[in-house]
């Protein structure tokens, strides 16, 4: 399904056939560009960047590469091909034709889902806006900007739905998406994770691996939606989201690889010695994994959720990969979760499956996260080092759900509050750890050169050399 780049707003939704909608989006467009110039990557707006741009939504031709200044990037509205006679795949409306318009009784819930998803897209651009000032290489700098422009396009995807299907309310919500800002005291972003600054590249790699992977699962659930335009939008967004997780997985892998190289060079696995050599030691990488993985799990919401049950029942938001399940209605089924008693004892309890949809999605997410962890462990074993990266327990450092208000070790063992306070920096980065990582953040911009704490990538972008000038400075 080709994308028309001759129009002011590139799209494959025949925007020119709806002049009123076209005018509304063209009115929103300069506000978006003003936001990008003010809140997007600082210091690089007029630099040529080797970026990928979608040209169609099919598997063969969905991207081309070329040098582009980011404000000139061809953001637009791209939906996956429509599935003929698509039926709703779950819930009380299972087997009914998918909706091409918003059902009136679900209008408020659908708008809330779209706004919440849409709010995360510009938020991450704002969180990462200063990272270019301390990039470890031009290769990494380009990958940061590719992530940023795609998050900007994902914002466009949600804004199109708001404008096209929600009338005045949708237009007002679209304006609000540009008026909230990450970390703003008066008008913060909706989800707390997206108000935290990301000012070092260890955090960026973890964010793209763990938090963007949560985004993948949210999109997979929305891609099942009975509201077909939302489903088609999210199916295409998932194609772009894969690159973000690649940046995270390979980025952390390169940090691990460099640590292993330094250990071999200095013939020591002492974390202090590794830090003196300018690398990030494996125990510190594990602390970052513990911190970001536990934060990302909270984004799935409460373990027992009436909202999740209603979204599923009403056909608005399904399970990831709904086709993999035998029972698509899930009306009488139960699901086992854990409950934490007042004395800290944990016991299993069964709840209605529909109320447990957040846990179902979260546990699928955990399995997905572990795939990359096992790849990192193969690197470590190959180097002959006795260390294993692990995902912490789902109970660890949670602020949402049944484990909130309780304290657990990374292994999931309950501990008293005073024990947690005394030992927490054994498990998550301490202020000194973060200060050390910040001390490594020095901009490296000579083509092909890498900061001393990260190994080069195995290959360049789009079959180009690693030392290609991906950003022309």
JOQUI-V347289 format. One record per helix or strand of 3 or more residues. SS is the DSSP state (~ for helix, > for strand). FROM is the first residue (numbers start at 0). TO is the last residue. Records with the same first field share a line. If there is no record, write none. Layout:
# JOQUI-V347289
SS: FROM-TO / FROM-TO
This chain:
# JOQUI-V347289
~: 14-16 / 18-38 / 69-71 / 90-92 / 103-126 / 130-133 / 137-164 / 166-178 / 191-194 / 200-221 / 227-265 / 270-275 / 281-297 / 305-312 / 321-323 / 352-381 / 416-426 / 430-439
>: 47-52 / 63-68 / 333-339 / 345-351
